[in-house]
Amino acid sequence: MRLKAALLCMLLLTATLPALARHRLYRGEVRVNSLGLITTSTAPTVAAGRTQLYTDGSILIFMDEGGGTLSLGGGQTLDETLTLGSTSNQHMTIGSLDVDGDVTITLGDGEQLIIDGDTAAQTTPRGLVCIESKAGVNAQAALEINQDANGFAAHAVEANYSGSTSAAGDNDSVMLVNVDNTGTTGGEISVLHVTQAGTGSAALHAVHAGVGASPAHQLRGTLGAVSYALSYDGSFTTITGSLNATGAPNDVTLWVANGDEVLIGADASFNTIDWVWDTVAASPGNSWDFFYSDASAGTVDASFTPEDSTNGARMNGQWSWNSGDLAAWQSQTISGQAAFWIRAVRTQSPNRAPVESQAQQLAATSTEWDEDGNLTGFRSVAAGTADFSGDVTITGGTLTAEIANFSGAVAAADGFGFIFASTDDGT
């Protein structure tokens, strides 16, 4: 009887050894082939570095400090819940995750969902969190936030931004919105659309500017042709005509390799370059170092940072800056052409270099409502009507009127004149 049992064990071991050889297990790694079903009635206590699979809707992976790997591939499907954790509750890494169906994250009181991108400096223009969306119905939202203040002074969105290293020539934004208006034939696009539902006693402000904050700064003007443009990849090539023209025969590929340059200039200072691409740069997009021409003869080497709404040449947009911050900007001669130059040098390689369709430039005029309530650069009403439905009162100031030509009739019932605080008056 013992001999039969021993022979049976040897047969089982002989049949099992090849399978064990084919499915070697390594520390921190689990490989499962042709798994049918593993069941257990209760969740067992599992030691670090061990793996337990069970069918109450969960797969639990416990890993020690050495890490580990769980691979689901080849069309395999994981239903219900996947929990990945380490004994020290440190981190997990997901390379790519495709989701079929809704994903719900439920947080308890005091719990947070944290994405930490502060441990390493981020070097690509692509957002740390990026949402790509294409609407399929009206009113579709790429991001929707439903917040109930619930009787508290709450914030639906809060951004805390540190501008401590910003200096003259830098152009930063807490929120940058770029609207590609290419090809539109009508309609209205509102960057911020505020509505009030119902009635109540709370005052509603579309914009609230605190102490020290200017409510508005506008650049106005009409985009025009690029005056001068060069590309540089070891030698200069004039590309002015290509940037100003549209259509495939005139389109040129820009910044093919790291270190390639594009220079754009004008006879006077300017502050906007508008880009429309035939082919955008592939992810993660371009990164550039920017320079302007100063007193150094024959060079464009003074550093500055414009606002880039092209997202690294990944969408139509603009480069814009405050030319007043570039106090040393002056004309220099580059490749035989004297101009106020700016230079963009590629520092990061995209998977595909951008191909321009058209570029335009502008020396825009500034209009500002500053933090002290001063209005500068505002234009008077031209070829229109200034309609004051009530009295206009000027208190504690001086009114200066310069009228080159005034004509027209004022109804007697309305009157026209100036009323002074003293007994004198004039009409």
C-alpha positions in Angstrom: 0.0 0.0 0.0 2.9 2.4 0.9 4.6 1.5 -2.4 1.5 2.3 -4.4 1.2 5.7 -2.6 4.9 6.5 -3.2 4.5 5.6 -6.9 1.4 7.8 -7.1 3.3 10.7 -5.6 6.2 10.2 -8.0 3.8 10.2 -10.9 2.1 13.4 -9.7 5.5 15.1 -9.1 6.7 14.1 -12.6 3.6 15.5 -14.2 3.8 18.7 -12.2 7.5 19.6 -12.6 7.3 20.7 -16.2 4.4 22.9 -15.4 6.2 24.5 -12.5 9.2 25.0 -14.8 7.0 26.8 -17.3 5.5 29.1 -14.6 8.4 30.2 -12.5 7.5 32.7 -9.8 9.7 35.5 -8.9 9.8 37.7 -5.7 7.3 40.5 -6.1 5.7 39.1 -9.3 2.5 37.1 -9.9 1.9 35.3 -13.1 -1.4 33.4 -13.6 -2.2 31.5 -16.8 -5.5 29.8 -17.6 -7.1 30.6 -14.3 -10.6 29.3 -14.0 -11.9 30.3 -10.6 -10.5 30.6 -7.1 -13.0 31.1 -4.3 -13.0 31.8 -0.7 -15.8 32.5 1.7 -14.0 35.1 3.8 -11.2 37.5 3.1 -8.0 36.0 4.6 -5.2 37.7 6.3 -2.4 38.0 3.8 1.2 38.7 4.7 3.3 41.3 2.8 4.7 40.0 -0.5 1.8 37.5 -0.8 -1.1 37.5 -3.2 -4.7 36.4 -2.6 -7.3 36.3 -5.3 -10.9 35.8 -4.4 -14.4 36.3 -5.9 -16.3 38.6 -3.6 -15.7 41.4 -6.1 -12.1 42.2 -5.3 -8.5 41.4 -6.3 -6.2 42.4 -3.5 -2.5 42.8 -4.2 -0.2 43.2 -1.1 3.4 44.2 -1.9 6.4 44.6 0.2 9.0 47.3 -0.2 10.5 45.4 -3.2 7.4 46.2 -5.3 5.6 43.9 -7.5 3.6 43.5 -10.8 0.1 42.7 -11.7 -0.5 42.2 -15.4 -4.0 41.9 -17.0 -3.8 41.6 -20.7 -4.8 39.8 -23.8 -8.5 40.9 -23.6 -8.8 39.9 -19.9 -11.5 41.8 -18.0 -11.4 42.8 -14.4 -14.8 43.4 -12.9 -15.8 45.1 -9.7 -12.9 46.4 -7.6 -9.1 46.5 -8.1 -7.1 47.5 -5.1 -3.3 48.1 -5.3 -1.4 48.9 -2.1 1.9 48.4 -0.3 2.5 47.7 3.3 3.7 51.2 3.8 0.9 52.7 1.7 3.3 54.6 -0.5 2.4 54.6 -4.1 1.4 52.7 -7.2 2.3 53.3 -10.9 -0.2 53.1 -13.8 1.2 53.3 -17.3 -2.0 53.4 -19.3 -5.6 52.7 -18.1 -8.5 52.2 -20.5 -11.9 52.4 -18.8 -15.1 50.8 -20.2 -17.9 52.4 -18.2 -18.1 55.0 -15.4 -15.5 55.4 -12.7 -16.7 56.5 -9.3 -14.3 57.7 -6.6 -16.1 58.1 -3.2 -14.2 60.0 -0.5 -15.0 60.1 3.1 -14.8 63.1 5.4 -11.3 64.4 5.5 -10.1 62.3 2.6 -8.5 63.7 -0.5 -7.6 62.7 -4.1 -4.1 64.1 -4.5 -2.1 64.3 -7.7 1.4 65.3 -6.7 3.5 66.9 -9.5 5.7 68.9 -7.1 8.3 66.2 -6.4 9.9 66.8 -9.8 10.0 69.9 -12.0 7.6 69.5 -14.9 9.4 70.2 -18.2 6.6 69.7 -20.8 4.0 72.3 -21.8 1.3 69.6 -21.7 -0.8 69.9 -18.5 -0.1 67.8 -15.5 -3.8 66.9 -15.7 -5.0 67.0 -19.3 -8.6 66.5 -20.4 -9.2 65.8 -24.1 -12.9 66.1 -25.1 -15.0 66.4 -28.2 -18.7 67.3 -27.8 -21.3 65.0 -29.2 -24.4 66.9 -27.9 -25.3 70.5 -27.0 -24.1 71.7 -23.6 -21.6 68.9 -23.2 -18.9 69.9 -20.6 -15.3 68.6 -20.5 -15.3 69.4 -16.8 -18.4 69.8 -14.6 -18.4 70.9 -10.9 -21.5 70.9 -8.8 -20.9 72.5 -5.5 -23.4 73.1 -2.7 -22.1 75.8 -0.3 -24.2 74.1 2.4 -24.3 77.3 4.5 -20.5 77.8 4.4 -18.2 80.3 2.6 -17.0 77.7 0.1 -15.1 77.8 -3.1 -16.1 75.7 -6.1 -12.6 76.2 -7.6 -9.5 77.5 -5.7 -6.2 78.3 -7.3 -3.1 79.2 -5.2 -0.4 80.6 -7.4 3.1 81.8 -6.4 4.6 84.4 -8.6 7.7 84.9 -6.4 10.2 84.4 -9.2 8.4 86.5 -11.8 10.5 89.4 -13.2 10.4 92.0 -15.9 9.9 90.3 -19.3 7.9 87.4 -17.8 4.3 87.0 -18.7 2.4 84.6 -16.4 -1.2 83.7 -16.0 -3.1 81.9 -13.3 -5.6 80.9 -15.9 -4.8 81.0 -19.6 -7.8 80.6 -22.0 -7.1 80.3 -25.7 -10.1 80.4 -28.1 -9.4 79.2 -31.6 -11.7 81.4 -33.8 -10.3 80.1 -37.1 -13.1 79.1 -39.5 -16.0 80.4 -37.5 -18.7 82.2 -39.5 -20.8 83.7 -36.7 -22.2 83.1 -33.3 -20.9 84.3 -30.0 -18.3 82.8 -27.7 -18.1 83.9 -24.1 -15.0 83.1 -22.1 -16.8 83.7 -18.9 -20.6 83.6 -18.9 -22.2 84.4 -15.6 -26.0 84.1 -15.1 -28.2 84.4 -12.0 -31.0 82.0 -11.4 -34.0 83.1 -9.3 -33.9 86.1 -6.9 -32.3 86.6 -3.6 -30.5 89.1 -1.4 -26.9 88.2 -2.1 -25.0 90.6 -4.4 -23.7 88.7 -7.5 -20.4 90.0 -9.1 -19.2 88.5 -12.4 -15.7 89.8 -11.5 -14.4 91.0 -8.1 -11.0 92.6 -8.0 -9.5 92.9 -4.6 -7.1 95.6 -3.3 -4.0 95.8 -5.4 -5.5 94.0 -8.4 -6.3 95.8 -11.7 -9.7 94.8 -12.9 -8.9 94.8 -16.6 -6.0 95.1 -19.1 -6.8 95.0 -22.8 -4.6 94.8 -25.9 -6.4 96.2 -28.9 -5.6 96.6 -32.6 -5.7 94.8 -35.9 -3.4 91.9 -36.8 -1.3 92.5 -39.9 1.4 91.0 -42.0 4.7 89.9 -40.5 7.4 92.5 -41.4 10.5 90.3 -41.3 11.0 86.6 -40.5 14.0 84.3 -40.6 14.6 80.7 -39.7 18.0 79.4 -38.6 19.4 75.9 -38.5 23.0 76.7 -38.9 22.3 79.2 -41.7 19.6 81.9 -42.1 16.6 81.5 -44.5 14.1 84.3 -45.1 10.6 83.0 -44.5 8.7 86.3 -44.4 6.6 85.4 -47.6 5.8 81.9 -46.3 4.5 83.2 -43.0 2.3 85.8 -44.6 0.9 83.6 -47.3 -1.6 80.8 -46.8 -1.9 77.5 -48.7 0.1 74.3 -48.9 2.7 75.6 -51.4 3.8 78.3 -49.0 3.7 76.4 -45.7 7.0 75.6 -44.0 8.0 73.3 -41.3 9.5 75.1 -38.3 11.9 74.1 -35.5 12.8 70.7 -37.0 15.5 70.0 -34.4 16.6 71.2 -31.0 18.5 74.4 -31.4 16.5 75.5 -34.5 15.4 79.1 -34.4 12.7 81.4 -35.7 13.2 85.2 -35.7 10.4 87.7 -36.2 11.0 91.4 -36.4 9.5 94.8 -37.2 10.6 98.4 -37.7 9.2 99.3 -34.2 8.5 97.4 -31.1 5.4 95.0 -31.1 3.8 92.7 -28.6 1.7 90.0 -30.4 2.4 87.2 -32.8 -0.6 85.2 -34.0 0.0 81.6 -35.2 -2.3 79.4 -37.3 -0.9 76.0 -38.0 -1.3 73.7 -41.0 0.0 70.8 -38.9 0.4 71.2 -35.1 3.3 69.7 -33.2 2.7 66.3 -31.7 2.5 65.8 -28.0 4.2 66.9 -25.8 4.7 69.9 -28.0 7.5 72.4 -28.4 9.3 74.3 -25.7 11.3 77.4 -26.5 13.7 79.9 -25.0 12.8 83.4 -26.1 15.1 86.4 -26.6 14.9 90.0 -27.9 17.4 92.4 -29.4 19.0 94.9 -27.1 22.2 97.0 -27.2 24.4 94.1 -28.1 25.3 94.7 -31.7 24.3 92.0 -34.2 22.7 89.7 -31.6 19.2 88.8 -30.2 20.2 87.5 -26.8 18.2 89.4 -24.1 16.0 86.8 -22.4 12.2 87.2 -21.8 9.2 84.9 -21.5 6.0 85.7 -23.5 2.6 84.2 -22.8 2.2 81.2 -25.1 -1.4 80.2 -25.8 -0.3 77.8 -28.6 0.5 75.2 -25.9 3.8 74.4 -27.5 2.6 74.8 -31.1 -0.1 72.2 -30.4 -3.0 74.6 -31.3 -3.7 77.9 -33.0 -2.8 80.7 -30.6 -0.7 83.7 -29.8 2.6 84.8 -28.3 2.0 88.0 -26.4 4.0 90.1 -24.0 4.2 93.6 -22.5 6.7 95.4 -24.7 7.0 98.1 -22.1 8.8 95.5 -19.9 11.5 95.2 -22.5 13.0 98.5 -21.8 16.3 97.7 -23.6 14.6 96.5 -26.8 16.1 98.2 -29.8 16.8 97.5 -33.5 19.7 95.3 -34.5 20.9 94.1 -37.9 20.5 90.3 -38.4 21.3 88.6 -41.7 21.4 92.1 -43.4 18.0 93.3 -42.0 17.7 95.9 -39.2 14.7 95.4 -37.0 13.3 95.0 -33.5 13.7 91.2 -33.3 12.4 88.4 -31.1 14.0 85.0 -31.3 12.5 81.6 -30.4 14.9 78.7 -29.9 13.5 75.1 -29.6 14.6 73.3 -26.5 12.4 70.2 -26.5 11.8 67.7 -29.2 8.1 66.9 -30.1 7.3 63.7 -32.0 6.3 65.9 -35.0 7.5 69.5 -35.8 4.8 72.1 -36.5 4.0 73.3 -40.0 2.8 76.9 -40.2 -0.2 78.1 -42.2 0.1 81.8 -41.4 1.6 84.2 -38.9 0.6 87.8 -38.2 1.9 90.4 -35.8 0.6 93.5 -34.1 1.8 96.4 -32.0 -1.3 96.5 -29.9 -2.5 99.5 -27.9 -3.0 99.0 -24.2 -6.2 99.9 -22.4 -6.2 99.5 -18.6 -8.5 99.9 -15.6 -5.9 99.9 -12.9 -6.0 99.0 -9.2 -6.6 102.7 -8.2 -9.6 103.1 -10.5 -7.7 105.0 -13.2 -8.8 104.5 -16.8 -5.9 104.8 -19.3 -5.9 104.4 -23.0 -9.7 104.4 -23.3 -11.1 105.8 -26.5 -14.0 108.3 -26.8 -17.2 107.3 -28.6 -16.6 107.5 -32.4 -19.3 107.4 -35.0 -21.7 106.3 -32.3 -23.9 107.5 -29.5 -23.1 108.1 -25.9 -26.4 107.5 -24.1 -26.7 108.6 -20.5 -30.1 107.6 -19.2 -29.5 109.7 -16.1 -27.4 112.5 -14.7 -23.7 112.2 -14.8 -22.0 113.7 -11.7 -18.3 114.5 -11.4 -17.2 115.1 -7.9 -13.9 116.2 -6.5 -12.2 116.4 -9.9 -11.5 118.6 -12.9 -13.3 118.2 -16.2 -11.3 119.2 -19.2 -13.1 119.3 -22.6 -11.4 119.7 -25.9 -13.9 120.0 -28.7 -12.6 120.6 -32.2 -16.0 120.5 -33.8 -19.4 120.4 -32.2 -22.6 120.6 -34.1 -26.2 119.5 -33.8 -29.4 120.5 -32.0 -30.3 120.0 -28.4 -34.0 119.9 -27.5 -35.0 122.8 -25.3 -36.5 120.4 -22.8 -33.1 118.7 -22.4 -30.7 121.6 -22.3 -27.0 121.4 -22.6 -24.6 123.0 -20.2 -22.4 122.9 -17.2 -23.6 123.6 -13.7 -21.0 124.7 -11.1 -21.2 124.6 -7.4 -20.9 128.4 -7.2 -23.7 130.8 -8.3 -22.1 131.1 -11.7 -23.3 128.9 -14.5 -22.8 128.7 -18.2 -24.5 127.1 -21.1 
